[in-house]
Amino acid sequence: MTLRRHFSLLLAAAGVTLTAGLPVQAQPTGAAASAPVKLRVFAGGSNQRPDLMRRLFDQYSKANPHVTIEIETGGATSELQRQYLSTVLNAKDPAIDLYLIDIVNPAQYFSAGWLEPLNAWFGDSAAAMKPYLPVYAQSNIVNGQIAAMPAFADAMFMFYRRDLLDKHKIAEPRTWDELTAAARKVQQAEGNPNLQGLSIQGAPIEGAVCTFLLPYWSQGKDLADANGRLTMDRPAAAAGLKQWLSMVDAGVIKRNVAEVKTPDTVNEFKAGQVVFAINWSWAWDRFKDDADSQVKGRVGVMPLPAMAGGRSATCIGGWQWALSAFSRHKAEAAKLVRHLTTRDASKFLAIEGAMLPTYLENYTDADVTRNVPWFADASRVVIAGRSRPQHRDYGQVSDAIRTSTSAVLARTRSPEDGVADIESRLRRVMR
């Protein structure tokens, strides 16, 4: 079996498809003529909006008619995409030039030697990241070099029923204890036994990593230092997990929270069964646009509450453009990355796809807020965004946190034992 045939089977298993690029257009003549170049780009799955990326590619090809751009798409989840890309890159396959990768992956892929440093085209690392949200200096600079450039952002938001808080004269809660009191007040006043106070993700999925980190970070704690070494504060970590359990006991979070996945939260909030819900930015369009949404025009967005005495923090997601170390067209691919990571490209994705900007000023841009009004509220959330731990073995880091967090929420382990297990496993990885 050929290598490409092997990858084709992997693509099929992950739901990845190939999309042909534009036909090669007539080339300019004379001294300005350039040799034809065909670039192949992995543009993620449907949530990464390859249809909009196609339009950005077409803009580039129009200005650079010697460049043809083909797309590979697929992988319904970050985990499936990571599995496919790890296989392709580990094999040093040169067929794909650019990759759209999750924010947690630059350190892993760059440390493995799979990504080409972008400094030759973007200059000094700190200066290159300065125009973007602060989190990207942490996630995209690895060993002092640019491992990837920001494509579009994502973040966990606290969505809430604005109509219910207005009806019962409740201000946006600033702490988890205040949210518990607010949710109980609404639940009791509404008299609906199926109305949840708060929905979070407790199943052993990637979202549970953020479920662990949100209350931990809000206590001013870091999981690792600047060199990637573990700095876990066990009492603070246990306190965060106990906060969730106390909300279960208060009837605010449902008892089978350890089974809740990201789409469950979206669907239950959309059905009008939840007062507060933590989820990623793409959920907004589901609440606003889906035909079966019962909450259209009734949803607010606010910063996530903090532990008592702490400060709000949220989990930043999003996607980065990375240049394959094995590409045969690095210079042309890097030029395409520059086109894809401008403020204008970020603005285009925000207006056309409600994709969170990587530039802070785009959140208050008049054209953006006219098309996506809630982005004006989103800016105060993303500015407090933090990245999950950046590590070359992120898969092991994620597995340790999400499985133990889910076990604690299922009450098969105590918070103290769950935290001890996370620390033990991370200490072996984050050395």
MARTORPA-471897 format. One record per residue (C-alpha): x, y, z; residue in three letters. Coordinates in steps of 0.25 Angstrom, whole numbers, padded with zeros to 4 digits, always signed. Example, Ala and Ser with C-alpha at 12.3 -4.5 7.8 and 13.67 -1.06 7.14 Angstrom:
MARTORPA-471897
+0049-0018+0031ALA;+0055-0004+0029SER;
//
This chain:
MARTORPA-471897
+0000+0000+0000MET;+0006+0014-0004THR;+0008+0024+0007LEU;-0003+0033+0000ARG;-0013+0022-0001ARG;-0010+0019+0014HIS;-0013+0034+0017PHE;-0026+0034+0008SER;-0031+0022+0017LEU;-0028+0031+0029LEU;-0035+0043+0023LEU;-0047+0034+0021ALA;-0048+0029+0035ALA;-0047+0043+0040ALA;-0057+0048+0031GLY;-0047+0057+0023VAL;-0049+0060+0008THR;-0041+0067-0003LEU;-0046+0079-0010THR;-0040+0083-0023ALA;-0034+0097-0024GLY;-0037+0107-0035LEU;-0032+0104-0049PRO;-0018+0110-0052VAL;-0021+0123-0058GLN;-0014+0130-0069ALA;+0000+0134-0065GLN;+0006+0148-0066PRO;+0016+0150-0076THR;+0030+0156-0076GLY;+0039+0158-0065ALA;+0028+0158-0055ALA;+0024+0144-0058ALA;+0025+0134-0047SER;+0026+0119-0048ALA;+0012+0112-0045PRO;+0011+0107-0031VAL;+0001+0097-0025LYS;-0001+0098-0010LEU;-0009+0088-0002ARG;-0016+0093+0011VAL;-0022+0085+0022PHE;-0034+0094+0027ALA;-0040+0086+0038GLY;-0055+0082+0039GLY;-0068+0089+0038SER;-0067+0097+0050ASN;-0054+0103+0044GLN;-0062+0108+0033ARG;-0054+0103+0021PRO;-0064+0110+0012ASP;-0059+0124+0017LEU;-0045+0119+0016MET;-0047+0116+0002ARG;-0052+0130-0001ARG;-0039+0136+0006LEU;-0031+0126-0003PHE;-0038+0131-0015ASP;-0035+0145-0012GLN;-0020+0141-0011TYR;-0020+0134-0024SER;-0027+0145-0031LYS;-0015+0154-0027ALA;-0005+0143-0029ASN;-0010+0136-0041PRO;+0002+0126-0042HIS;-0003+0120-0029VAL;-0013+0109-0028THR;-0019+0105-0015ILE;-0025+0092-0012GLU;-0032+0088+0001ILE;-0033+0076+0010GLU;-0044+0077+0020THR;-0050+0068+0031GLY;-0049+0063+0045GLY;-0061+0066+0053ALA;-0053+0068+0066THR;-0040+0074+0070SER;-0036+0060+0075GLU;-0039+0054+0061LEU;-0031+0065+0054GLN;-0020+0063+0063ARG;-0019+0048+0061GLN;-0019+0050+0046TYR;-0009+0061+0046LEU;+0000+0054+0055SER;+0001+0042+0046THR;+0003+0051+0033VAL;+0014+0059+0040LEU;+0021+0048+0047ASN;+0023+0042+0033ALA;+0029+0055+0028LYS;+0019+0055+0016ASP;+0022+0067+0008PRO;+0008+0067+0001ALA;+0002+0077+0010ILE;+0008+0091+0012ASP;-0001+0098+0022LEU;-0009+0093+0034TYR;-0020+0099+0042LEU;-0017+0094+0056ILE;-0023+0095+0070ASP;-0017+0105+0079ILE;-0012+0094+0088VAL;-0003+0088+0077ASN;+0008+0098+0073PRO;+0017+0093+0084ALA;+0015+0079+0082GLN;+0017+0079+0067TYR;+0028+0089+0067PHE;+0036+0081+0078SER;+0034+0069+0069ALA;+0041+0076+0057GLY;+0029+0076+0049TRP;+0027+0091+0047LEU;+0035+0101+0040GLU;+0039+0114+0048PRO;+0032+0126+0042LEU;+0042+0136+0047ASN;+0049+0137+0033ALA;+0036+0143+0028TRP;+0030+0150+0040PHE;+0042+0155+0047GLY;+0044+0156+0062ASP;+0035+0147+0070SER;+0030+0157+0080ALA;+0028+0168+0070ALA;+0020+0158+0061ALA;+0010+0154+0072MET;+0009+0168+0077LYS;-0004+0172+0069PRO;-0011+0160+0073TYR;-0019+0156+0086LEU;-0008+0154+0098PRO;-0011+0139+0099VAL;-0004+0136+0085TYR;+0010+0141+0090ALA;+0008+0129+0100GLN;+0003+0119+0091SER;+0010+0121+0077ASN;+0024+0125+0081ILE;+0032+0112+0085VAL;+0046+0113+0089ASN;+0047+0127+0084GLY;+0042+0124+0070GLN;+0029+0126+0063ILE;+0023+0112+0062ALA;+0009+0117+0056ALA;+0001+0130+0053MET;-0013+0132+0059PRO;-0024+0129+0049ALA;-0037+0132+0058PHE;-0040+0131+0072ALA;-0050+0123+0081ASP;-0052+0124+0096ALA;-0062+0119+0106MET;-0073+0129+0110PHE;-0083+0129+0120MET;-0096+0130+0112PHE;-0109+0133+0121TYR;-0124+0136+0119ARG;-0124+0151+0119ARG;-0139+0151+0119ASP;-0140+0143+0132LEU;-0129+0151+0140LEU;-0137+0164+0135ASP;-0150+0158+0140LYS;-0145+0154+0153HIS;-0136+0167+0155LYS;-0123+0159+0156ILE;-0110+0166+0153ALA;-0099+0158+0145GLU;-0092+0149+0156PRO;-0077+0152+0158ARG;-0074+0139+0167THR;-0078+0125+0166TRP;-0086+0127+0179ASP;-0093+0138+0174GLU;-0097+0130+0162LEU;-0102+0119+0170THR;-0111+0129+0178ALA;-0116+0135+0165ALA;-0119+0121+0158ALA;-0126+0116+0171ARG;-0135+0129+0171LYS;-0139+0127+0156VAL;-0141+0112+0158GLN;-0150+0114+0170GLN;-0158+0126+0164ALA;-0160+0119+0150GLU;-0165+0106+0157GLY;-0160+0098+0145ASN;-0154+0085+0151PRO;-0146+0083+0138ASN;-0139+0096+0138LEU;-0124+0095+0141GLN;-0117+0106+0147GLY;-0103+0104+0140LEU;-0098+0094+0130SER;-0083+0091+0129ILE;-0076+0079+0122GLN;-0072+0068+0131GLY;-0071+0056+0121ALA;-0056+0052+0119PRO;-0055+0061+0107ILE;-0045+0073+0104GLU;-0056+0082+0110GLY;-0054+0076+0123ALA;-0039+0081+0123VAL;-0045+0095+0123CYS;-0056+0091+0134THR;-0044+0088+0143PHE;-0036+0100+0139LEU;-0047+0111+0140LEU;-0048+0111+0155PRO;-0033+0108+0157TYR;-0029+0120+0149TRP;-0039+0129+0155SER;-0031+0127+0168GLN;-0019+0133+0162GLY;-0012+0120+0160LYS;-0004+0115+0149ASP;-0002+0100+0145LEU;+0012+0102+0139ALA;+0023+0112+0139ASP;+0029+0119+0127ALA;+0038+0107+0125ASN;+0026+0098+0125GLY;+0029+0091+0138ARG;+0018+0087+0147LEU;+0014+0097+0158THR;+0000+0092+0162MET;-0006+0097+0175ASP;-0013+0085+0180ARG;-0022+0092+0190PRO;-0026+0102+0180ALA;-0029+0091+0170ALA;-0037+0083+0180ALA;-0045+0095+0184ALA;-0049+0098+0169GLY;-0054+0083+0168LEU;-0062+0085+0181LYS;-0068+0097+0176GLN;-0075+0089+0164TRP;-0079+0078+0174LEU;-0085+0089+0183SER;-0093+0094+0172MET;-0098+0080+0168VAL;-0102+0078+0183ASP;-0110+0091+0182ALA;-0118+0087+0170GLY;-0111+0097+0161VAL;-0103+0087+0153ILE;-0110+0074+0149LYS;-0105+0061+0156ARG;-0101+0054+0143ASN;-0091+0065+0140VAL;-0080+0055+0137ALA;-0088+0050+0125GLU;-0090+0064+0119VAL;-0082+0067+0106LYS;-0081+0081+0098THR;-0093+0078+0089PRO;-0102+0074+0101ASP;-0100+0088+0107THR;-0103+0095+0094VAL;-0116+0087+0092ASN;-0121+0088+0106GLU;-0119+0103+0106PHE;-0125+0105+0092LYS;-0137+0097+0097ALA;-0139+0107+0109GLY;-0135+0097+0119GLN;-0123+0105+0125VAL;-0121+0118+0132VAL;-0106+0119+0131PHE;-0097+0111+0121ALA;-0082+0111+0118ILE;-0079+0108+0104ASN;-0070+0112+0092TRP;-0073+0124+0084SER;-0079+0116+0072TRP;-0091+0112+0081ALA;-0096+0127+0079TRP;-0101+0124+0065ASP;-0108+0112+0069ARG;-0116+0120+0080PHE;-0118+0131+0070LYS;-0121+0124+0056ASP;-0125+0109+0059ASP;-0140+0107+0055ALA;-0143+0100+0068ASP;-0136+0110+0077SER;-0145+0115+0088GLN;-0136+0126+0093VAL;-0135+0135+0081LYS;-0133+0149+0085GLY;-0132+0145+0100ARG;-0117+0142+0101VAL;-0107+0150+0108GLY;-0092+0148+0109VAL;-0083+0152+0121MET;-0069+0149+0127PRO;-0068+0136+0135LEU;-0070+0137+0150PRO;-0058+0135+0159ALA;-0056+0128+0172MET;-0058+0137+0184ALA;-0047+0147+0184GLY;-0042+0143+0170GLY;-0042+0149+0156ARG;-0050+0144+0144SER;-0042+0135+0134ALA;-0046+0128+0122THR;-0041+0117+0114CYS;-0036+0121+0100ILE;-0037+0112+0088GLY;-0036+0115+0073GLY;-0028+0111+0062TRP;-0014+0114+0056GLN;-0008+0114+0042TRP;+0005+0105+0043ALA;+0015+0103+0032LEU;+0020+0089+0030SER;+0034+0086+0031ALA;+0033+0077+0020PHE;+0027+0086+0010SER;+0034+0088-0004ARG;+0028+0102-0005HIS;+0031+0108+0008LYS;+0033+0123+0003ALA;+0020+0123-0005GLU;+0012+0116+0007ALA;+0018+0126+0017ALA;+0013+0138+0008LYS;-0001+0131+0008LEU;+0000+0131+0023VAL;+0002+0146+0023ARG;-0010+0148+0015HIS;-0018+0139+0024LEU;-0014+0146+0037THR;-0016+0160+0034THR;-0026+0169+0042ARG;-0035+0170+0029ASP;-0035+0154+0028ALA;-0039+0154+0043SER;-0050+0164+0040LYS;-0055+0156+0029PHE;-0056+0144+0037LEU;-0063+0151+0048ALA;-0074+0158+0039ILE;-0076+0146+0030GLU;-0075+0134+0040GLY;-0076+0141+0054ALA;-0062+0135+0056MET;-0055+0142+0068LEU;-0045+0152+0064PRO;-0030+0150+0067THR;-0029+0165+0067TYR;-0035+0172+0080LEU;-0039+0185+0072GLU;-0048+0176+0063ASN;-0057+0174+0074TYR;-0061+0188+0074THR;-0060+0191+0059ASP;-0073+0197+0054ALA;-0074+0188+0042ASP;-0072+0176+0051VAL;-0082+0180+0063THR;-0092+0184+0052ARG;-0092+0169+0047ASN;-0089+0162+0060VAL;-0094+0171+0072PRO;-0090+0162+0083TRP;-0075+0163+0080PHE;-0075+0176+0087ALA;-0078+0168+0100ASP;-0068+0157+0096ALA;-0056+0166+0096SER;-0057+0167+0112ARG;-0057+0152+0112VAL;-0045+0149+0102VAL;-0036+0159+0108ILE;-0036+0150+0121ALA;-0033+0138+0112GLY;-0023+0128+0116ARG;-0017+0116+0108SER;-0017+0102+0113ARG;-0003+0096+0116PRO;+0006+0097+0104GLN;+0014+0084+0104HIS;+0020+0075+0094ARG;+0012+0063+0100ASP;-0001+0071+0101TYR;-0009+0058+0098GLY;-0004+0052+0111GLN;-0007+0065+0119VAL;-0021+0066+0114SER;-0024+0052+0117ASP;-0019+0053+0131ALA;-0027+0065+0134ILE;-0040+0062+0127ARG;-0042+0047+0132THR;-0039+0051+0146SER;-0048+0063+0146THR;-0059+0054+0140SER;-0057+0044+0151ALA;-0058+0054+0162VAL;-0071+0060+0156LEU;-0076+0046+0155ALA;-0073+0044+0170ARG;-0064+0032+0168THR;-0052+0039+0173ARG;-0051+0050+0184SER;-0046+0064+0179PRO;-0033+0062+0187GLU;-0031+0048+0181ASP;-0034+0053+0167GLY;-0024+0065+0168VAL;-0014+0056+0174ALA;-0015+0047+0162ASP;-0015+0059+0152ILE;-0002+0064+0159GLU;+0005+0050+0159SER;+0002+0048+0144ARG;+0006+0062+0140LEU;+0019+0061+0148ARG;+0023+0050+0139ARG;+0020+0057+0127VAL;+0023+0072+0130MET;+0038+0070+0134ARG;
//
